[in-house]
Amino acid sequence: MYYPYFRGKQFELIALRESSELIAESKFVPIIEPVRASLGGLQKALDSLTEAGAQAVVIVNPQYGDYCESGKPIEQLLQECYGHNDAIRAGVLLTPQMDVNTVLDLTQTFDAYGTTLIHAGFTDSRFLSEHLVGDTSRFRNVFLADQASHLYRKHFQGKPRILVRDGFIQRKNADYPSVESFSDLHITFQEQGMDGYGDFLTVGENYSDRGGPAYAVAIHLTFIDPDQDDAMFVYHFKSDTNDTPLDAGSKFLEALKKLIALVDSGNSKLDDTSALREFQELYDRKHFPGLGYVKKLSIRHHLETLANYQLTHSRNSND
């Protein structure tokens, strides 16, 4: 089971809406940390997911963005609009600053339809695991790999456990290599005693609310390499021009030309996804849709790639 972690920016929420059918069919469970004051985009995404028959987890106490001080509006949205829909579960983000009583209060608030605990630096795992009451299957545990050690995770054996690891190394666009390793969790999560896995897509875990002109433009696309034991890698297609913040459109077309050239060579190993075909259409039209749109396509391609792998892997297992 795949649990992609979204930070709830506009392009991420649109990617969720556009991928809702795929997410439902593949039984993916997106985790969403709302970071924008307006919850309209979040509600549209959740409605699309539920209409498609998908599940989702919404964090009620975000660490970043406009609700880092209080997530009460998020709680209200969940209770009023999805309180009787067990497809939408509340997520509690367990940071180093949280105390056990606060965690227990939040789990009891949302116990009517289950709570997902996202372990992100919280330390008192033994006490918490011993004091979770009720049906343990209702407390799904998501561990952010760099903030929850193997010893910490040990206390939650017997309960659903998901490991989320950031496979995307964030750099300045001009500094990315042409290709690098992304993840092997889609292959190894069961060997690590987990019931599912996740990542931070092609966005990365580090959160930044600061934007600015791009000196270089990069397109990030993941692929699974059958010649490397089905490990996942990521291509970084970069613009050649990187000495000025002007003319992002021309820079995008420089990067896009490299992407299309590799696809046309027949050696890219990129899945033929709807997102990839849209990149081809943009190249044919020589059109720049904006950087947010490009990031959205990159996310969609990543989701489609893992869905294709899961489908192929399932078929092979049944043969």
C-alpha positions as CSV (number, residue, x, y, z in Angstrom):
1,M,0.0,0.0,0.0
2,Y,1.4,3.4,-1.1
3,Y,1.0,6.5,1.1
4,P,2.2,9.6,-0.8
5,Y,2.7,12.7,1.4
6,F,1.3,16.0,0.1
7,R,1.8,19.4,1.6
8,G,-1.4,20.8,0.3
9,K,-0.2,23.5,-2.0
10,Q,-2.4,24.4,-4.9
11,F,-0.6,22.4,-7.6
12,E,-0.5,19.3,-5.3
13,L,-4.2,19.5,-4.5
14,I,-5.0,19.8,-8.3
15,A,-2.7,16.7,-8.9
16,L,-4.8,14.8,-6.3
17,R,-8.0,15.8,-8.0
18,E,-6.8,14.8,-11.5
19,S,-5.4,11.5,-10.1
20,S,-8.4,10.6,-7.9
21,E,-9.6,7.7,-10.1
22,L,-6.0,6.3,-10.4
23,I,-5.6,6.6,-6.6
24,A,-8.8,4.8,-5.9
25,E,-8.1,2.0,-8.4
26,S,-4.6,1.5,-7.0
27,K,-5.7,1.8,-3.4
28,F,-3.2,4.5,-2.7
29,V,-3.8,6.5,0.5
30,P,-2.6,10.1,0.2
31,I,-1.6,12.0,3.4
32,I,-2.3,15.7,3.2
33,E,-0.8,18.3,5.4
34,P,-2.8,21.5,4.8
35,V,-0.6,24.6,4.6
36,R,-2.9,27.2,3.0
37,A,-5.5,29.2,4.9
38,S,-8.2,28.6,2.3
39,L,-9.5,25.1,2.6
40,G,-11.6,25.2,-0.6
41,G,-8.9,23.5,-2.6
42,L,-8.5,20.8,0.0
43,Q,-12.3,20.2,0.1
44,K,-12.4,19.9,-3.7
45,A,-9.6,17.3,-3.6
46,L,-11.2,15.3,-0.8
47,D,-14.6,15.4,-2.6
48,S,-12.9,14.1,-5.8
49,L,-11.2,11.3,-3.9
50,T,-14.3,10.2,-2.0
51,E,-16.4,10.3,-5.2
52,A,-13.9,8.0,-6.8
53,G,-13.9,5.7,-3.8
54,A,-10.4,6.5,-2.5
55,Q,-9.2,7.0,1.0
56,A,-7.1,9.9,2.4
57,V,-5.5,11.1,5.6
58,V,-5.8,14.8,6.6
59,I,-3.4,16.1,9.2
60,V,-5.3,18.2,11.8
61,N,-2.2,19.8,13.4
62,P,0.1,20.9,10.6
63,Q,3.7,21.7,11.3
64,Y,4.0,24.2,8.5
65,G,2.0,26.8,6.8
66,D,-1.0,28.8,7.9
67,Y,-2.3,26.3,10.4
68,C,0.8,25.6,12.3
69,E,-0.5,27.5,15.3
70,S,-4.0,26.0,15.3
71,G,-5.7,23.4,13.1
72,K,-9.2,24.0,14.5
73,P,-10.6,25.0,11.0
74,I,-9.3,21.7,9.6
75,E,-10.9,19.7,12.5
76,Q,-14.2,21.5,11.8
77,L,-14.0,20.7,8.1
78,L,-13.5,17.0,8.8
79,Q,-16.2,16.8,11.4
80,E,-18.8,18.7,9.4
81,C,-18.2,17.3,5.9
82,Y,-16.6,13.9,6.5
83,G,-17.5,12.9,10.0
84,H,-19.6,10.0,8.8
85,N,-17.2,9.0,6.0
86,D,-14.5,6.6,7.2
87,A,-12.6,7.0,3.9
88,I,-11.3,10.3,5.2
89,R,-9.3,9.9,8.4
90,A,-7.7,12.4,10.7
91,G,-3.9,12.4,10.9
92,V,-2.1,13.6,14.0
93,L,1.5,14.7,13.4
94,L,3.6,13.7,16.3
95,T,6.5,16.2,16.6
96,P,9.1,16.5,19.3
97,Q,7.2,19.4,20.9
98,M,4.0,17.3,21.5
99,D,3.2,15.7,24.9
100,V,1.4,12.4,25.3
101,N,-1.8,13.9,26.7
102,T,-2.2,16.1,23.7
103,V,-1.8,13.2,21.4
104,L,-4.3,11.1,23.4
105,D,-6.8,13.9,23.4
106,L,-6.6,14.2,19.6
107,T,-7.0,10.5,19.0
108,Q,-10.0,10.4,21.2
109,T,-11.5,13.4,19.3
110,F,-11.4,11.5,16.0
111,D,-11.7,7.9,17.4
112,A,-15.2,7.6,15.9
113,Y,-13.7,6.9,12.5
114,G,-10.1,6.1,13.2
115,T,-6.9,8.1,13.6
116,T,-3.6,7.9,11.7
117,L,-0.5,8.8,13.7
118,I,2.3,10.4,11.8
119,H,5.5,9.9,13.8
120,A,7.8,12.8,13.1
121,G,10.3,13.2,16.0
122,F,8.0,12.3,18.9
123,T,10.1,10.4,21.6
124,D,7.8,8.6,24.1
125,S,6.8,5.7,21.9
126,R,6.5,3.2,24.6
127,F,4.1,5.2,26.8
128,L,2.0,6.1,23.8
129,S,1.8,2.6,22.4
130,E,0.7,1.3,25.8
131,H,-2.0,3.9,26.2
132,L,-3.7,3.7,22.8
133,V,-7.1,2.2,23.6
134,G,-9.8,0.5,21.6
135,D,-9.3,-1.5,18.4
136,T,-5.6,-1.2,17.5
137,S,-6.3,-1.4,13.8
138,R,-7.9,2.0,14.1
139,F,-4.6,3.5,14.9
140,R,-2.6,3.4,11.7
141,N,1.1,4.4,12.2
142,V,3.0,6.3,9.6
143,F,6.7,6.7,10.4
144,L,8.8,9.5,8.7
145,A,12.0,7.4,8.3
146,D,14.5,10.0,9.3
147,Q,12.6,11.0,12.4
148,A,11.5,7.6,13.8
149,S,14.2,5.0,14.5
150,H,13.9,1.3,14.1
151,L,13.8,1.0,18.0
152,Y,11.1,3.6,18.1
153,R,9.0,1.8,15.5
154,K,9.4,-1.5,17.5
155,H,6.8,-0.4,20.1
156,F,4.1,-0.4,17.5
157,Q,4.4,-3.9,16.3
158,G,1.0,-5.6,15.8
159,K,-0.5,-2.3,14.6
160,P,-0.6,-1.2,10.9
161,R,2.8,0.4,10.1
162,I,3.8,2.5,7.1
163,L,7.3,3.8,6.4
164,V,7.7,7.1,4.6
165,R,11.1,8.1,3.2
166,D,12.1,11.2,1.3
167,G,13.7,10.0,-2.0
168,F,14.0,13.5,-3.4
169,I,17.2,15.4,-2.6
170,Q,16.5,19.1,-2.9
171,R,19.1,21.3,-4.6
172,K,19.2,24.4,-6.7
173,N,17.9,23.5,-10.1
174,A,21.2,24.1,-11.8
175,D,22.9,21.7,-9.4
176,Y,20.9,18.5,-10.0
177,P,22.7,15.6,-11.7
178,S,21.0,14.2,-14.8
179,V,19.8,11.1,-13.0
180,E,20.1,9.8,-9.4
181,S,18.6,7.2,-7.1
182,F,15.2,7.8,-5.6
183,S,13.9,4.9,-3.6
184,D,13.6,1.1,-3.3
185,L,10.8,1.1,-0.6
186,H,8.2,-0.1,-3.1
187,I,10.3,-3.3,-3.2
188,T,11.7,-3.6,0.4
189,F,8.9,-2.2,2.7
190,Q,7.7,-5.7,3.6
191,E,11.2,-7.0,4.3
192,Q,11.4,-4.1,6.8
193,G,8.3,-5.3,8.6
194,M,6.0,-2.6,7.2
195,D,2.5,-2.8,5.9
196,G,3.0,0.1,3.4
197,Y,5.4,2.7,2.2
198,G,5.4,6.3,1.1
199,D,7.5,9.3,-0.1
200,F,7.3,13.0,-0.6
201,L,6.8,12.6,-4.3
202,T,9.1,14.7,-6.6
203,V,8.7,17.7,-4.2
204,G,10.7,16.6,-1.2
205,E,10.2,16.8,2.6
206,N,11.8,20.2,3.2
207,Y,9.0,22.8,3.2
208,S,9.5,26.3,1.9
209,D,6.8,28.9,1.5
210,R,9.2,31.3,-0.3
211,G,9.0,31.5,-4.1
212,G,11.1,33.4,-6.5
213,P,12.3,33.7,-10.1
214,A,14.1,30.5,-11.3
215,Y,17.6,30.9,-12.6
216,A,17.3,27.4,-14.0
217,V,14.2,25.3,-14.7
218,A,14.2,21.5,-14.0
219,I,11.7,18.8,-14.8
220,H,11.9,15.9,-12.4
221,L,10.5,12.5,-13.6
222,T,10.8,9.2,-11.9
223,F,11.2,5.8,-13.5
224,I,11.6,2.2,-12.3
225,D,14.7,0.4,-13.7
226,P,14.2,-3.4,-14.3
227,D,18.0,-3.7,-14.9
228,Q,18.5,-2.4,-11.3
229,D,16.2,-4.8,-9.4
230,D,13.3,-2.5,-10.1
231,A,14.7,0.3,-8.0
232,M,13.3,3.8,-8.7
233,F,15.5,6.6,-10.0
234,V,14.7,10.2,-11.0
235,Y,15.7,12.2,-14.1
236,H,16.4,15.9,-13.7
237,F,16.0,17.6,-17.1
238,K,17.6,21.1,-16.7
239,S,17.7,24.2,-18.8
240,D,21.0,25.3,-20.3
241,T,20.4,28.9,-19.4
242,N,20.9,29.6,-15.7
243,D,22.6,33.0,-15.5
244,T,19.4,35.1,-15.3
245,P,16.0,34.9,-13.5
246,L,14.3,36.1,-16.7
247,D,12.3,34.1,-19.3
248,A,11.2,31.0,-17.4
249,G,9.3,29.9,-20.5
250,S,12.4,29.6,-22.7
251,K,14.2,27.7,-19.9
252,F,11.3,25.3,-19.6
253,L,11.4,24.5,-23.3
254,E,15.2,23.9,-23.1
255,A,14.6,21.3,-20.3
256,L,11.6,19.9,-22.1
257,K,13.6,19.4,-25.3
258,K,16.0,17.2,-23.4
259,L,13.1,15.1,-22.0
260,I,11.6,14.6,-25.4
261,A,14.9,13.7,-27.0
262,L,15.5,11.0,-24.4
263,V,12.0,9.6,-24.8
264,D,12.4,9.6,-28.6
265,S,15.7,7.6,-28.2
266,G,13.7,4.7,-26.8
267,N,16.2,4.4,-23.9
268,S,14.5,6.5,-21.2
269,K,12.7,3.6,-19.3
270,L,10.0,6.2,-18.5
271,D,6.5,4.8,-18.3
272,D,4.1,6.0,-21.0
273,T,1.9,7.9,-18.6
274,S,-0.8,10.5,-19.4
275,A,1.5,13.1,-17.7
276,L,4.3,12.2,-20.0
277,R,2.0,12.5,-23.1
278,E,1.0,15.9,-21.9
279,F,4.7,16.9,-21.7
280,Q,4.9,15.8,-25.4
281,E,1.9,18.0,-26.2
282,L,3.5,21.0,-24.5
283,Y,6.6,20.4,-26.6
284,D,4.7,20.1,-29.8
285,R,2.9,23.4,-29.0
286,K,6.1,25.0,-27.6
287,H,3.9,26.1,-24.7
288,F,5.0,27.0,-21.1
289,P,2.0,26.4,-18.7
290,G,3.8,27.8,-15.6
291,L,6.0,26.1,-13.0
292,G,3.2,25.0,-10.8
293,Y,1.7,23.1,-13.7
294,V,5.0,21.5,-14.5
295,K,5.3,20.3,-10.9
296,K,1.8,18.9,-11.0
297,L,2.6,16.9,-14.1
298,S,5.7,15.6,-12.4
299,I,3.6,14.4,-9.4
300,R,1.0,12.8,-11.7
301,H,3.8,10.9,-13.6
302,H,5.2,9.6,-10.3
303,L,1.8,8.4,-9.1
304,E,1.1,6.7,-12.5
305,T,4.5,5.1,-12.5
306,L,4.0,3.4,-9.1
307,A,0.4,2.4,-10.1
308,N,1.8,0.7,-13.2
309,Y,4.5,-1.0,-11.2
310,Q,2.0,-2.2,-8.7
311,L,-0.4,-3.5,-11.4
312,T,2.4,-5.3,-13.2
313,H,3.9,-6.7,-10.0
314,S,0.5,-8.0,-9.0
315,R,-0.1,-9.7,-12.3
316,N,3.4,-11.4,-12.2
317,S,2.7,-12.6,-8.6
318,N,-0.5,-14.3,-9.8
319,D,1.1,-16.0,-12.8
